[in-house]
Amino acid sequence: MSRILIIEDEAAIRRVLTKILSEESDTYIVEDAEDGIQGLERIKNNDYDLVLCDIKMPKMDGVELLEAVKKIKPEIPMVMISGHGDMETAIQTMRLGAFDYISKPPDLNRLLNTVRNALDKKQLVVENKILKKKVSKNYEMIGDSEAINHIKLMIEKVAKTEARVLITGPNGTGKELVAHQLHEKSERANHPLIEVNCAAIPSELIESELFGHVKGAFTSAVRDRAGKFEAADKGTIFLDEIGDMSLSAQAKVLRALQESMITRVGADKDIKVDVRVVAATNKNLKVEIAEGRFREDLYHRLAVILIKVPALNDRRDDIPLLIEHFTEKIATEQGIVPKSFSSQAITLLQEYDWTGNIRELRNVVERLIILGGNEISENDVQLFASK
């Protein structure tokens, strides 16, 4: 059911709009208010999917009401109702965040199309929030060890700033989780987080991938193409395994950080970008610098804040929580009832040498759920989780 509020000081217009919308769909619940103050009070105390609001009203006009609603419930689409002399003001309300405006007397088709489109937009906003929550849960940091609590505290302190962050740690420790948390808790959370695995892209293509190219820049460049830095504008770019990036690409990344400008491959026009850079590596970049494979000036640009993600062997206290988390996640993914682990099985898993870190633990938990008994026993661990 879609809940719609009509705010209009003319009783006749209120009745007409209510009748039209009520007859259009039995899924519309239509309420009304006779002035802006009454309307604002209803919006504060109720959840509406759409508000139709007159511009010229006593006590509080539509523009004032629009500005007030955008501060308290910005997700509600507002459609403004304009009289013949209100067109300039109606256009102004669009700049202030109104979804659309309709003229008096309302054209039936225009009104219904606008209402449908506004409700569709509200539904998309709701679905997007739900999806973001699901995605956020996928990147939740599980653990209560001293090492993990230290990282969580670092994220809380750093996320709201614009500081660049370099995340270090062995493969499989969850460096990407730190990057996602930094983005989600930042002021850029409503803009894209673009991930680039520098190790997975051939060195001859990395510059095109990061900065884009123009048509004809190389044999397969059949059209202009934006790169990852442009895609991340106003958001965050996560350069994973940056230690594997070529020196020529490093030079261009350095320029992007210094000047907030990039140039597409084959072009001579600069493009301004507003991007926060978070990088990660499993390599010792100081060794890479000493051996000439990584630029020292780029390192110092990236490593404003250093976050070191510990190996699983250094946070064994978190293994019971991780097992519980993976068990629930795998059961949900496979549509099965979650299994339990005996205390002896958990103790044995805590004693293992986890060279593959959290990634390896997840694989072992999945294997035990598939092959083990209803309760995963110490014997199951010895049979199916052996190295």
ABEGO torsion letter per residue (X at the ends): XBBBBBBBABAAAAAAAAAAAAAABAABBBBBBABAAAAAAAAAABBBABBBBBABBBGBBAAAAAAAAAAABAABBBBBBBBAAAAAAAAAAAAAGBABBBBOBBBAAAAAAAAAAAAAAAAAAAAAAAAAAAAAAAABBBEABAAAAAAAAAAAAAAABABBBBBBEBBGAGAAAAAAAAAAABAAAABBBBBBBAAABBAAAAAAAAAEBBBGABAABABBBBBAAAAABGBBBBBBGAAABBAAAAAAAAAAAAAGBBBBBGBABBBBBBBBBBBBBABBAAAAAAAGABBAAAAAAAAABBBBBBBAAABAAAAAAAAAAAAAAAAAAAGBBBBBBBAAAAAAAAABBBAAEAAAAAAAAAAAAAABBABBBAAAAAAAABX
